[in-house]
Amino acid sequence: MFSAAALAGFVLIGLTLRVVLDRELVRQQQDQVQARLVDMQYLLERGRATDLAQRAKDKIETLSSTGRARYWLWSPDPQWRYGPEAEQLVRLTHGRRTVLQQDAMALLSVDLPATVARPAVTLVVGVGNEPFSQTLAGFERLLLPIVLVGALGVAALGYWIARLGLRPVVELSNQARGIGPHARKQRLTDEPLPVELAQLGRSFNAALDRLDVAYVQLESFNADAAHELRTPLANLIGQTQVALSRERPAAELRELLHTNLEELERLRAIVADMLFLARAEQGERAAQAASRSLAEALGKTVEFYEVLLEEAGLSVRIEGDARAVIETSLIQRAMSNLLQNAIQHAPRGSRLLARVEQASGEARVSVSNELVQRIEPDQLTRLFDRFYRADPSRANSGANHGLGLSIVKAVALMHGGSVFAQCEQGLITVGFAVPTIDA
């Protein structure tokens, strides 16, 4: 395409030069005709000799000897006639003030009134086109090879420039080809790249960093999911094997079935939560949203957990209110998970703070509790990951399976919101934000 564009440019320039040259040659031919006409006209107007007619003819012979110009004279007086077809050419050029192109020759005439030395005459001067045509033909013969050679030169130069310019792209491709599961930490080298590709290299490396983080999270999720599912499955298998090792009375078998049922319920809860998270990650939105008071929904949730709060020796203070377009069942599920998380980690006898705030076009729902152990900043950013626990020993894993805060995040995303977690003044605050009605 670059070569074709260069060829088209050369052709256009060549045609333009050809037109300009043709016009210039025509102008020079006309100037020559005009100059020769003025030269001969001067002799005929100023001459006073008695043999002026012969002198004029002698000069015409001299000027015509080069073959580049021809002259004709026409007069009623035969003595002042010169050249064949003089009368015909006078009729062709009579009354014209511009040059006439006739039979490969440029013609121009002038009528001279009578003087004391001669009668009235008409002078016709012609200059042939052959020298100018040869010049134009020579230019045209040179133009084609020049255009072809120029286009080929530009094509070769363009090919070399393209290869040189694409060399960094080839190097990037070779580096990218070496990145895989066995070399996840390998990145593209962006320092020697030109400015146009350096940004691309950095963006690609950033994408690889995000993919690596997602890969690590996926590996961690697989390990955590296997751990969470292995425990109830191991319990089910072990208890069943023990029951089958010998004959058991009906009451003992019934108790075993109740125990197995609890483990199965736990498995079902894990699977249901994972399916819910999968739907949320696929972009499912809250379908039955309506304007509701968040404080009212939070109050009902706290009321539902009154017995559990009493058993844990905890109390809850509710502050603030805001209205938002929410699906109540989903929001209450998120609030329940926040309360459960706070109840499990709050010291006995402490007080929880459930707060609803409105600011910057969003409503923030949070639950705060006193810290039992220090939580590092990097742990705060992972609290909403699936199966993640800040306690690496996974204490209290039988009471929960590490998906509560992940569901809080999913519910927030289904409402177009976000989640947050922060530690300050000995309190940890975990919550979510959803857009308000005014937003």
Long-range contacts (C-beta under 8 A, 24 or more apart in sequence): 2-154, 2-155, 2-158, 2-162, 3-151, 3-154, 3-155, 3-158, 6-150, 6-151, 6-154, 6-155, 6-158, 7-147, 7-151, 10-146, 10-147, 10-150, 10-151, 10-154, 11-147, 14-143, 14-146, 14-147, 17-139, 17-143, 18-136, 18-139, 18-140, 18-143, 21-135, 21-136, 21-139, 22-136, 25-132, 25-135, 25-136, 26-132, 28-132, 29-99, 29-106, 29-127, 29-129, 29-132, 30-99, 30-106, 30-108, 32-68, 32-69, 32-127, 33-69, 33-99, 33-106, 33-107, 33-108, 33-125, 33-126, 33-127, 34-99, 34-108, 36-63, 36-69, 36-71, 36-125, 36-127, 37-108, 37-110, 37-123, 37-125, 39-63, 40-71, 40-123, 40-125, 41-110, 41-112, 41-123, 44-112, 44-118, 44-121, 44-123, 45-112, 45-115, 47-117, 47-118, 48-116, 48-117, 49-117, 50-117, 52-117, 52-118, 53-79, 53-80, 53-118, 56-80, 56-82, 57-82, 67-128, 68-127, 68-128, 68-131, 69-125, 69-126, 69-127, 69-128, 70-105, 70-125, 70-126, 70-127, 70-128, 71-123, 71-124, 71-125, 71-126, 72-123, 72-124, 72-125, 72-126, 73-121, 73-122, 73-123, 73-124, 74-121, 74-122, 74-124, 75-118, 75-119, 75-120, 75-121, 75-122, 76-119, 76-120, 77-118, 77-119, 80-118, 80-119, 80-121, 83-124, 86-124, 89-124, 89-126, 90-122, 90-124, 93-124, 94-122, 101-129, 102-126, 104-128, 104-129, 104-130, 104-133, 105-129, 165-194, 168-192, 168-193, 168-194, 168-197, 169-197, 172-197, 172-200, 172-201, 172-204, 176-204, 179-208, 184-212, 184-215, 185-212, 217-385, 220-385, 220-387, 220-388, 221-385, 221-386, 221-387, 224-386, 224-387, 224-388, 224-402, 225-274, 225-386, 225-387, 227-387, 227-394, 228-270, 228-387, 228-397, 228-401, 228-402, 229-267, 229-270, 231-397, 231-398, 232-263, 232-264, 232-266, 232-267, 233-263, 233-267, 235-259, 235-263, 236-260, 236-263, 236-264, 266-401, 269-401, 270-401, 270-403, 273-401, 273-403, 273-406, 273-407, 274-386, 274-403, 276-407, 276-410, 277-386, 277-403, 277-406, 277-407, 277-410, 280-410, 280-411, 280-413, 280-414, 281-410, 284-414, 285-414, 285-415, 285-416, 286-326, 286-327, 286-330, 286-414, 286-415, 287-327, 288-327, 288-329, 289-325, 289-326, 289-327, 289-415, 290-325, 290-326, 290-327, 290-328, 291-323, 291-324, 291-325, 291-437, 292-323, 292-324, 292-325, 292-326, 292-328, 292-331, 293-321, 293-322, 293-323, 294-321, 294-322, 294-323, 294-324, 294-326, 294-331, 294-356, 294-363, 294-365, 295-320, 295-321, 295-322, 295-356, 296-321, 297-326, 297-328, 297-331, 297-332, 297-335, 298-335, 298-354, 298-356, 298-365, 300-332, 301-332, 301-335, 301-336, 301-339, 302-339, 302-354, 304-336, 305-336, 305-339, 305-340, 305-343, 308-343, 309-343, 309-352, 312-343, 312-346, 312-348, 313-348, 313-349, 314-343, 314-346, 314-348, 314-349, 314-350, 314-351, 314-352, 315-351, 315-352, 316-351, 316-352, 316-353, 316-354, 317-351, 317-352, 317-353, 317-354, 318-354, 318-355, 318-356, 319-353, 319-354, 319-355, 319-356, 320-355, 320-356, 320-357, 320-358, 321-356, 322-356, 322-357, 322-358, 322-363, 322-436, 323-363, 323-436, 323-437, 324-363, 324-415, 324-434, 324-435, 324-436, 324-437, 325-415, 325-435, 325-437, 326-415, 326-434, 327-414, 327-415, 330-411, 330-414, 330-415, 331-365, 331-411, 331-415, 331-434, 333-407, 333-411, 334-365, 334-407, 334-408, 334-411, 334-412, 334-432, 335-365, 335-367, 337-404, 337-405, 337-407, 337-408, 338-365, 338-366, 338-367, 338-405, 338-408, 338-430, 338-431, 338-432, 339-367, 340-400, 340-404, 341-367, 341-404, 341-405, 341-430, 342-367, 342-368, 342-369, 342-430, 344-396, 344-399, 344-400, 345-369, 345-372, 345-428, 346-370, 346-372, 347-372, 353-427, 355-431, 358-436, 361-435, 361-436, 361-438, 361-439, 362-417, 362-433, 362-434, 362-435, 362-436, 362-439, 363-433, 363-434, 363-435, 363-436, 364-420, 364-431, 364-432, 364-433, 365-431, 365-432, 365-433, 365-434, 366-420, 366-429, 366-430, 366-431, 366-432, 367-429, 367-430, 367-431, 368-427, 368-428, 368-429, 368-430, 369-427, 369-428, 370-426, 370-427, 371-423, 371-426, 371-427, 371-428, 375-423, 375-428, 380-421, 380-422, 380-423, 381-421, 383-421, 383-430, 384-408, 384-409, 384-419, 384-421, 405-430, 408-432
